[in-house]
């Protein structure tokens, strides 16, 4: 494949998210071209995109070079240390990092099979993800953001808006109390936490099975990890006759906890905190708030 890389319309549409995103998108084709030249790569297929990144299938110009994926991301706080944890994991439970240019938010990654957990049954998918936790939750590198700093900041924002959020005040107060306790607990930092591990962020590697992609890494608590798996594919809950939404949430939660050997009570506390904080962050979306509220209630019933 020759010619310039075409940025997919779905990614270009993100220019509406703000001036910073629009400026990044305007510079993206030139940045990708410079990286292809500097790293002696050629595109081998159309560009794809993730939530905030362009991903281009590539191959090295040298004969015998392995196929790879060039990922160029929006330079946000969440992904700033992605290259560090991928180096730390070394392909154990995660995609292999081949090369990185942090200044340009660029990663060269091994090419994985385009198969994720989207079609897997809930229990099967949760067993896969719960089984990855042990490989990923290694001692944190010192550069990672402390989870407790982030949660303290988000909880302060929630407390400021507590009277205006469309959630029961009892649940808001409960989440704020749990957040204070967890932030004060030394066990809430010290381990690499992926922080966004869900059905679509696990792909298949031909040589070693399921691996994680797209971490939003923090120095945190492994018990913080399960909530995204409860929130994604929400419409699947209750799809089987006789199976309620509550039952489906609890089944995923307990499968993750049991597979990973997590403490059920601590994992539940983090699910409540994350669900309420997520509801506050997306308070303008009524369906999103309802989903978060449903999860927070279901794990406690």
C-alpha angles and dihedrals in degrees: 000000000000136000132061121321111257116222109226117247091239090062094041089056088067089076084089089068093077148298094285092055092045092051091049091050091049091055096039101091092051092046092051091048091051092050093048089053096044094047095039095239134149125203114246100186145004118303120260129198139217126198094293107000144070116232121197124188106229144169130205118256090232116092112261096019111151120248112258144169124247110211120192113183138192105263099246131151094250096062101033094107100036091114092053096055093043088055090047093050092047093199094309103133092342142068114282118252113221100176140348141200104187092182090064095034088241129149131180107210136183113264112252130193112274092242122113134170095269093113098037120110113257096251093045092049093047091050089053093049094042088051091055094054094079093056094044102044096078125146107294124250113240094245095066120106112253110247089218092062091054095045092047090053094046092046090052089053090049092049090051090053097035095119092051104044114104093237133102109274090227091060093045091051091047092051092047091051093048091047092054091051094046094046089053093050115095089212089069091079137039104072130084107252120191090208096194105053110147141133096292095044094065119078133175124257113200093220101045113013128239119013136175125249136184101030121190091202128205136165097252153117121303088223088068090068109078102067099084090056089057095048100046122079086019093160089065090071113102093010092122115073111256093017115112128207088246092053092050094050092048092047092055092044095051093043091054093045095046096044093049097039092236125163104261096213095049092046089050091052091053092048090054092048095046093045094052093044090049091049090053092048091053098033092138091065108075095192091051091051091049092052092050092048091049092053094047091052097042096056090053102043 
